[in-house]
């Protein structure tokens, strides 16, 4: 049990540690210069918002782009569980970084079948 159990703990730690770090940065904000927007965090936050929607079991992005003034758009599709099975739904999400609160905000989310 010793070797197998230790390997499972190590795999769990390798998986959970980056997620915990991302949650801390998103929770407490990120220091940014006035002239820059953290696009990598915008992408991560966008994926998190779509994946947390009720019924979403999987998602794939096709297009991630800067819109303007610390706004980013993520487009793709999400597989949504329904009472008749899984439906594939296109989505478009826009998030914005608020430099005063150092937090990401959902501006809009549209999901169409």
NUTI-349944 format. One record per residue (C-alpha): residue in three letters; x, y, z. Coordinates in steps of 0.5 Angstrom, whole numbers, plus 2048, in hexadecimal, padded with zeros to 3 digits. Layout:
REM NUTI-349944
{fipa ala, {X, Y, Z}},
...
***
This chain:
REM NUTI-349944
{fipa unk, {800, 800, 800}},
{fipa unk, {806, 805, 801}},
{fipa unk, {808, 806, 7FA}},
{fipa unk, {802, 806, 7F7}},
{fipa unk, {7FE, 80A, 7FC}},
{fipa unk, {804, 80F, 7FC}},
{fipa unk, {804, 810, 7F4}},
{fipa unk, {7FC, 811, 7F5}},
{fipa unk, {7FE, 817, 7F9}},
{fipa unk, {803, 81A, 7F5}},
{fipa unk, {7FF, 81A, 7EF}},
{fipa unk, {7F9, 81D, 7F3}},
{fipa unk, {7FE, 822, 7F5}},
{fipa unk, {801, 824, 7EE}},
{fipa unk, {7FA, 825, 7EC}},
{fipa unk, {7F7, 829, 7F1}},
{fipa unk, {7FD, 82D, 7F3}},
{fipa unk, {7FC, 832, 7EC}},
{fipa unk, {7F5, 832, 7ED}},
{fipa unk, {7F6, 835, 7F4}},
{fipa unk, {7FB, 83A, 7F2}},
{fipa unk, {7F6, 83C, 7EC}},
{fipa unk, {7F0, 83D, 7F1}},
{fipa unk, {7F4, 841, 7F6}},
{fipa unk, {7F7, 846, 7F0}},
{fipa unk, {7EF, 846, 7EE}},
{fipa unk, {7ED, 847, 7F5}},
{fipa unk, {7F2, 84C, 7F7}},
{fipa unk, {7F3, 850, 7F1}},
{fipa unk, {7F9, 851, 7EC}},
{fipa unk, {7FE, 857, 7EC}},
{fipa unk, {7FE, 859, 7E5}},
{fipa unk, {801, 860, 7E2}},
{fipa unk, {7FC, 865, 7E0}},
{fipa unk, {7FE, 863, 7D8}},
{fipa unk, {7FD, 85C, 7D9}},
{fipa unk, {7F7, 857, 7D9}},
{fipa unk, {7F9, 84F, 7DC}},
{fipa unk, {7F6, 84B, 7D6}},
{fipa unk, {7F8, 845, 7D8}},
{fipa unk, {7F4, 846, 7DF}},
{fipa unk, {7EE, 848, 7DA}},
{fipa unk, {7EE, 842, 7D6}},
{fipa unk, {7EF, 83E, 7DD}},
{fipa unk, {7E9, 842, 7E0}},
{fipa unk, {7E5, 841, 7D9}},
{fipa unk, {7E5, 839, 7D9}},
{fipa unk, {7E4, 839, 7E1}},
{fipa unk, {7DD, 83D, 7E0}},
{fipa unk, {7DB, 839, 7DA}},
{fipa unk, {7DD, 832, 7DE}},
{fipa unk, {7D9, 834, 7E4}},
{fipa unk, {7D2, 835, 7E0}},
{fipa unk, {7CD, 831, 7E2}},
{fipa unk, {7CD, 82A, 7DE}},
{fipa unk, {7D4, 82C, 7DA}},
{fipa unk, {7D7, 825, 7DA}},
{fipa unk, {7DD, 827, 7D5}},
{fipa unk, {7DF, 82D, 7D1}},
{fipa unk, {7E4, 82F, 7CB}},
{fipa unk, {7E6, 836, 7C9}},
{fipa unk, {7E7, 838, 7C2}},
{fipa unk, {7E8, 83F, 7C3}},
{fipa unk, {7EB, 843, 7C8}},
{fipa unk, {7ED, 84B, 7C7}},
{fipa unk, {7EE, 852, 7CA}},
{fipa unk, {7E8, 856, 7C9}},
{fipa unk, {7EA, 85D, 7CB}},
{fipa unk, {7EC, 860, 7D2}},
{fipa unk, {7ED, 85A, 7D6}},
{fipa unk, {7E8, 856, 7D3}},
{fipa unk, {7E8, 84F, 7D0}},
{fipa unk, {7E4, 84B, 7CC}},
{fipa unk, {7E4, 843, 7CC}},
{fipa unk, {7DF, 83F, 7C7}},
{fipa unk, {7DE, 838, 7C6}},
{fipa unk, {7DA, 832, 7C8}},
{fipa unk, {7D7, 82F, 7CE}},
{fipa unk, {7D4, 828, 7CF}},
{fipa unk, {7CE, 829, 7D4}},
{fipa unk, {7CB, 823, 7D7}},
{fipa unk, {7C3, 823, 7D6}},
{fipa unk, {7BE, 81E, 7D8}},
{fipa unk, {7BE, 81C, 7D1}},
{fipa unk, {7C6, 81B, 7D1}},
{fipa unk, {7CB, 820, 7CF}},
{fipa unk, {7CA, 826, 7CB}},
{fipa unk, {7D0, 82A, 7C7}},
{fipa unk, {7CF, 831, 7C8}},
{fipa unk, {7D3, 837, 7C5}},
{fipa unk, {7D5, 83C, 7CA}},
{fipa unk, {7D8, 843, 7CA}},
{fipa unk, {7DB, 846, 7D1}},
{fipa unk, {7DE, 84D, 7D2}},
{fipa unk, {7E2, 84E, 7D9}},
{fipa unk, {7E5, 855, 7DB}},
{fipa unk, {7EA, 856, 7E0}},
{fipa unk, {7E8, 85B, 7E5}},
{fipa unk, {7EF, 85F, 7E7}},
{fipa unk, {7EC, 862, 7ED}},
{fipa unk, {7EA, 85B, 7F1}},
{fipa unk, {7EF, 857, 7ED}},
{fipa unk, {7EA, 852, 7EB}},
{fipa unk, {7E7, 84F, 7E5}},
{fipa unk, {7DF, 850, 7E3}},
{fipa unk, {7DB, 84D, 7DF}},
{fipa unk, {7D8, 852, 7DA}},
{fipa unk, {7D4, 84E, 7D5}},
{fipa unk, {7D2, 846, 7D4}},
{fipa unk, {7CE, 844, 7CE}},
{fipa unk, {7CD, 83C, 7CD}},
{fipa unk, {7C9, 83A, 7C7}},
{fipa unk, {7C7, 833, 7C4}},
***
